[in-house]
Amino acid sequence: MTLPYVPDGLVVPPGEGRTLVTAAQHVTFKATGEHSRVASSFEVVVPPGFDVGAHVHTRSEELFYVLEGELDVLAFEPSIRTRDNWRAWESPSGKRCVRAAAGTVIVVPAGCPHAFANTSGEPARMFFQASPPPDHERYFEELFGILDSGPQVDQEAIAELRLRYDIEQLTPMEMTPPRIE
């Protein structure tokens, strides 16, 4: 009897995987669409002062697991979507932005506004999955190409890229140094 073909699994040791680095993020590809039909997986280092801005995907689902550090996170539909500070948003049921420490899981279904920001003085590290693959893989590759293209960041190119990859930006993405008190 011949057994059906079953592909080998994937084991990615610590520190391994293709890594893309800019001042805004440090992303290591752990499992891509080449390895999974379900999701792309990444390890992301979020530097102090980085705020991805509130955004929403109509097709993608995401999962975040905070490994180290702390992040301010949002994963709900607010009563009112304002273009400014998403940390002040509140849902009709009273949900607000929370501080996510190591061990926190954030699940974001398609259509749910979400955001994360590192307001601490230390880098945060998270595991991130996006489904379906390979949209986020391609998005990161193209984004890092734009960010590495010169000293001036082409905001129009980033806005066009985000729209092309199902990312509706609701509040601005920011990279500001944290305040030292």
Buried (B, 14 or more C-beta within 10 A) or exposed (E): EEEEEEEEEEEBEEEEBEEBEBEBBBBBBBBBBEBBEEBBBBBBBBBBBBBBBBBBBEEBBBBBBBBEBBBBBBBBBBEEEEEEEBBEBEBEEEBEBEEBEBEBEBEBEEEBBBBBBBBBEEBBBBBBBBBBBBBBBBBBBBBBEBBEEEEEBEEEBBEEBBEEBBBEBBBEBEBEEBEEE
